[in-house]
Amino acid sequence: MDGYLGSYATLGLVLAAGVLLFVAAFGANRLLRPSNPAEPVGKRISYESGIDPVGGDWAQAQIRYYVYAYLYVLFAVEAVFLFPWAVIFDRPEFGGAAIAEMGVFVAVLALGILYAWRKRILTWT
């Protein structure tokens, strides 16, 4: 498939194959499923480790769990950016500019953690 529209034809064939696979999977599911599935007693109630549920089914989650998770992901992803820099740091073509850029990057990280610490976001209550 050469020419201007060749790549679009390839894309169209891949999309058509994906749609065909999707339709085939759902069709096979429809043909192979039981026609009248059983509904045993208690099938649709909540299940908690073999114990009958007590109380309501709604519980409020503390926001601090999400804050810790967000901060962890934020600093973990930013730490990943340090590794490529550390690998190529000893090459001669990277000089003071690379050190300055990484200094700015680490300073922004430090300001973020300092801000979170000063606002007492990192204290566990």
C-alpha positions as CSV (number, residue, x, y, z in Angstrom):
1,M,0.0,0.0,0.0
2,D,2.0,2.9,-1.3
3,G,1.1,6.4,-2.0
4,Y,-0.7,9.1,-0.1
5,L,-3.7,7.1,1.0
6,G,-1.8,3.9,1.7
7,S,-1.2,4.6,5.4
8,Y,-4.9,5.5,5.8
9,A,-5.9,2.2,4.2
10,T,-3.6,0.3,6.6
11,L,-5.2,2.2,9.5
12,G,-8.7,1.5,8.2
13,L,-7.9,-2.2,7.9
14,V,-6.5,-2.3,11.5
15,L,-9.6,-0.5,12.8
16,A,-11.9,-2.9,10.8
17,A,-10.1,-5.9,12.3
18,G,-10.5,-4.5,15.8
19,V,-14.2,-3.9,15.3
20,L,-14.6,-7.3,13.8
21,L,-12.8,-8.9,16.8
22,F,-15.0,-6.9,19.2
23,V,-18.2,-8.0,17.4
24,A,-17.0,-11.6,17.3
25,A,-16.2,-11.7,21.0
26,F,-19.6,-10.3,22.0
27,G,-21.4,-12.6,19.5
28,A,-19.6,-15.7,20.9
29,N,-20.6,-14.5,24.4
30,R,-24.2,-14.2,23.3
31,L,-24.2,-17.7,21.7
32,L,-22.4,-19.5,24.5
33,R,-24.1,-18.0,27.6
34,P,-26.9,-19.9,29.4
35,S,-30.4,-18.9,28.2
36,N,-31.9,-18.8,31.7
37,P,-29.2,-18.1,34.3
38,A,-29.8,-19.2,37.8
39,E,-30.6,-16.6,40.5
40,P,-29.7,-18.2,43.9
41,V,-30.7,-16.6,47.1
42,G,-28.4,-13.9,48.3
43,K,-26.6,-13.6,45.0
44,R,-26.9,-9.8,44.8
45,I,-26.1,-8.8,48.4
46,S,-22.8,-7.4,49.5
47,Y,-20.1,-9.9,50.4
48,E,-17.3,-9.0,52.9
49,S,-14.9,-11.9,53.5
50,G,-17.6,-14.4,54.2
51,I,-19.3,-12.3,56.9
52,D,-22.8,-10.8,56.4
53,P,-22.6,-7.1,55.9
54,V,-23.3,-4.9,58.9
55,G,-24.5,-1.3,58.5
56,G,-24.9,0.7,55.4
57,D,-23.1,0.3,52.1
58,W,-21.7,3.9,52.0
59,A,-18.5,4.9,53.8
60,Q,-16.7,8.2,53.5
61,A,-13.0,8.0,52.6
62,Q,-10.6,10.5,54.2
63,I,-9.1,13.0,51.7
64,R,-5.6,12.6,53.3
65,Y,-5.2,9.2,51.7
66,Y,-5.7,10.7,48.3
67,V,-3.3,13.6,49.1
68,Y,-0.6,11.1,50.1
69,A,-1.2,9.0,47.0
70,Y,-1.0,12.1,44.8
71,L,2.2,13.4,46.4
72,Y,3.8,10.0,46.1
73,V,2.9,9.8,42.4
74,L,4.0,13.3,41.8
75,F,7.4,12.9,43.4
76,A,8.0,9.4,42.0
77,V,7.3,10.5,38.5
78,E,9.5,13.6,38.9
79,A,12.3,11.4,40.4
80,V,12.1,9.3,37.2
81,F,13.3,12.4,35.3
82,L,16.5,12.4,37.4
83,F,17.7,9.1,36.1
84,P,18.3,9.9,32.4
85,W,20.1,13.1,33.5
86,A,22.3,11.2,35.8
87,V,23.2,8.7,33.1
88,I,24.4,11.3,30.6
89,F,25.8,13.8,33.1
90,D,29.4,12.7,32.6
91,R,29.4,13.3,28.9
92,P,31.6,16.2,27.8
93,E,29.0,18.1,25.8
94,F,26.8,18.6,28.9
95,G,28.3,21.3,31.0
96,G,27.1,24.1,33.2
97,A,23.7,24.4,31.4
98,A,22.8,20.9,32.3
99,I,23.7,21.5,36.0
100,A,21.7,24.7,36.0
101,E,18.6,23.1,34.5
102,M,18.7,20.2,37.0
103,G,19.3,22.7,39.8
104,V,16.1,24.5,38.8
105,F,14.3,21.2,38.6
106,V,15.4,20.1,42.0
107,A,14.7,23.6,43.5
108,V,11.1,23.4,42.2
109,L,10.8,19.9,43.8
110,A,12.2,21.2,47.1
111,L,9.8,24.2,47.0
112,G,6.9,21.8,46.5
113,I,7.8,19.6,49.4
114,L,8.5,22.6,51.6
115,Y,5.1,24.1,50.8
116,A,3.4,20.8,51.6
117,W,5.4,20.6,54.9
118,R,4.6,24.2,55.9
119,K,0.9,23.8,55.2
120,R,0.9,20.6,57.4
121,I,-0.3,18.5,54.5
122,L,2.2,15.8,55.5
123,T,1.1,15.5,59.1
124,W,-0.9,12.4,59.9
125,T,-3.8,13.0,62.3
